[in-house]
Amino acid sequence: MAQAVIVTGGSRGIGAATSVLAAQAGYAVGVNYVQDRDAALALVAQIEAAGGRAHALQADIAQEADVQRMFDEATAQLGPVNALVCNAGTTGKLTRLEDVDLATLRRVLDVNLLGCMLCCREAVRRMSTALGGTGGAIVNVSSVAASTGSAGEYVHYAASKAGVDAFTLGLAKEVASCGIRVNAVAPGSTLTGIHAAAGDPQRPLRIAPRIPLQRLAEPPEIARAIVWLLSAEASYATGAVLRVGGGL
């Protein structure tokens, strides 16, 4: 059976690397984006030029109607969705908690945790063998911050990712008998635009010495773990949080 996957936040960073590797593995890829349409279309063109199938999907995953529309469009363009990567995330600016405004707190929780839940809920409704689906696999992108806490930088982001870990474990147990595997990958610091977006583009140079491997990850190093967990090679893995943090 043909495989179709939605990758949220799929046009950049870890999401883009995952989209490319998933296409190489034979998936038809729904590349989700919220604002940067040009980046999503460029990635779709790259995948298609290499012989793969892809389609750009605009949606704010924190909005229930957007999530439903995204799955409907992906199904119409790519076929039934039987894999999901919940990768979209945001940190807000690097700062101590007392300086974080309410809008940032809400947006971080809405995207990182609520958005993950909404996407997984829609995936379960469509994949569950108990509801007429054929099963599938979900990989949520967490962070080592869930266990380190990220004090002085973004404890609110760390808390949202700890929620993703707990949600992943609970959902995996809930839908294991419905043909759906649910896992998470917890990356360490990775060379993406998230550092600049958080207001500290030099952060990679500053934190590299604290990482046992003495460097940040490249996006494909994280993407390979994600695509493996989606694959049949990980057929007995569910409820796992795979740490890919360079030793952190």
N, C-alpha and C positions, 0 to 999 in steps of 0.2 A: 504494500500500500504506500502511495506517495506520502511524504511527510511535509507538513506545513508548520512553520514556527513563527510566532510573533516575538520580536525582541523590542521591549520598551526602551526608550532612550537609545534606539538602535543606530542613530546616524553619527555618533561620535564616541570617542574613547573606547572603553571596554565594550560598549554596545556595538559599535561599528566593527571592531575586531571579531566579535561573536557572530555578527551577521555574515561577515565574509567567510569565516570558518564553517558556519552552519551551511552556507550555500555550497562550499566545497565538499561537505559531507553528504550532499544530496537533498537538503531541505529547500523548499520554496520559502523565501524569507519575507515576512512582513516587517518592514523597517519603520518603527514608530518614531515620530518626532512631535514636539509641541509647537516650535516656532521656526526652526531653521529648515525650511522646505528645500532650499538649494542644496544643503549638505545631504539631506535624505535622498534627493533625486540623483545627486552625483554618486552616492554609494550604490543606489539601485543600478545606475548605468555601469558602474564598475563590475558589479556582480553579473549583470547580463552580458557584458563584454567577455567575461571569462566563461560563459556558457551556462550560468545559473539563472534561476528565476527569483525575482524580487518585486516588491511593490511598496511604495511609500504610504504610510498610514498616519495622518495627522490626528492627534488626540491628546488631550490633557488627562492623564490617567487618574487624576484626583477627582474627575467628574464622571459620575455613574453613566450618564447618557453617552459621553465620549467613548467610554470603554465598550459599551454595548455596540455602538456604531463601528468602532475599530474592529471588533471581532466579526461583525456582519460583513464589512468590506473585505477583510482578509479572506473570509470564507468564499465570498463571491469571486475574488480575484485569484486565489491560490488553492482553494479547496478546503475541506474541513481542517480546522486547526487542531493538531494533536501534540503540539509542544509549545511551551511558553517560557520565555526568559524575562523575569521582572528585574530589569536593570536600571530603569530611570531613577535618578536620585538627585538630591540637592543638599547643600550644607548650610547655606547662608554664609555670612562673613565669619572669619576666625575671630572669636572673642569670648570673653568670660560670660557666664550665664546672666549676670546682673545687667549686662549691656545689650542683651538680645531683645528685640522688640517683639510684640505679640504677633505681628504679621509674619515675621520670619519663623517663629515657633510653629505657627499653624501651617505654613507652607511646607516646612520640612516634614512635619508629621503627616500632612495630607498626601504629599508625593511619595515619601519613602515607605510609609506604613499603610495608610488608608489606600493609596493607589495600588500597592502590592496586593492588598486584600481584595479590592474590587476586581483586579485583573484575574487573580486566582479563582475568585468566586465565579466569574464568567467562564473561565476555562473549565472548571469542574462541571458547571451546568451543561457544557457541550461535550466534554470528554467522558464523563462518568458512564460506565457500563450499566449502572443502576438506572440511568436516565436515558438510555438508548444510544449512548456514545460507544466508541471503540477503545477507550482508554487513552493514555498519553503520559507525558512527563513535564514537570514544571521545575525550573531552577530559579530561585530567588537570589539576587545579589545582595549580600549582607556586607559586613566589613569587620576587620579585626578590631575596629573601634568599639564594637559591641561588648568586647571583653576588656579592652584597655581603658575605656571611659573617656579618652581624649580630653582630659582636664586642661583648662586654659585655652582650648581651641574651639571645640564644638560638642559640648556634652549633650546638647539636644539632638544632634545628629547621631551620636553614639547610642543614645536611648532609643531612637527610632530604629536603628539597626538591631539592637537587642530585641526589640519587638518583632522584627522580621525573623530572627532566629527562633523565638518561641512559637510564632505563628507557623513557621515551616514545620517544626516538629509536630505540633498538634494537628495540622492539616494532613501531614503525611499519614499519621495514624488513622485519621478520620476517613480518608479516601483510599487506603491501601487495598481494601476489598472491592474497590470500584474500578480497578485497572489503572490507577493513576499513581505514579511515583512523584514525590515532592522532596526536593533537596535544596540546599543553598551552598553558595560559594562565598567565602569571606576573604576578600582580597586585603592585602596590606596596601600601603601607599603605592600608587601606580602613576606612571607618567601620562597624565591626561590633562585636559583643561580645567579640571575641578579645582586645582590649586589657585590658578589665576582668578577663577570665578569666586573663590573664597577670599580674595584680596591679598594673596601672598604667592605671587608667581615664583619666588625664590625658595619656597618651602621645600621642594625636592632636594636642593643642595644642602639645606639646613638639617633635614631629618635623616638623610642617607646614613650618616655615621652611627645612628642609633639602631639601624637594622642589622641583624646578624650577617646577612649576605652583603651588607655595605652598599646597597643600591636599591632603587625603586624598581618595581615590576614594569615590564612593557605590556601594553594591553593584550597582545596575543597570548602571553603567558597565563593570563587570567581566563581568556576566552577558551583556551584549550581545555581547562578544567570544566568550564560550563558545558561545552559541547560534549565532553565525555559523559557527564552526568545525564545529559539528554539521551545518550545513545544506549543501544542494547548491551553494550559492554558493561554498563552500570546497572544491569537488570535487577540485581538484588540490593541495590542501594536506595533506601528511602528514609527520610527523617534525618539525613546526615547534614552537617554543616562542614564543608571541606575548607579548611584554612589554607590559603595560598598567600602567605604573608612574609616570605623571606626569613622566617625564623621568629617573627614576633608572635 
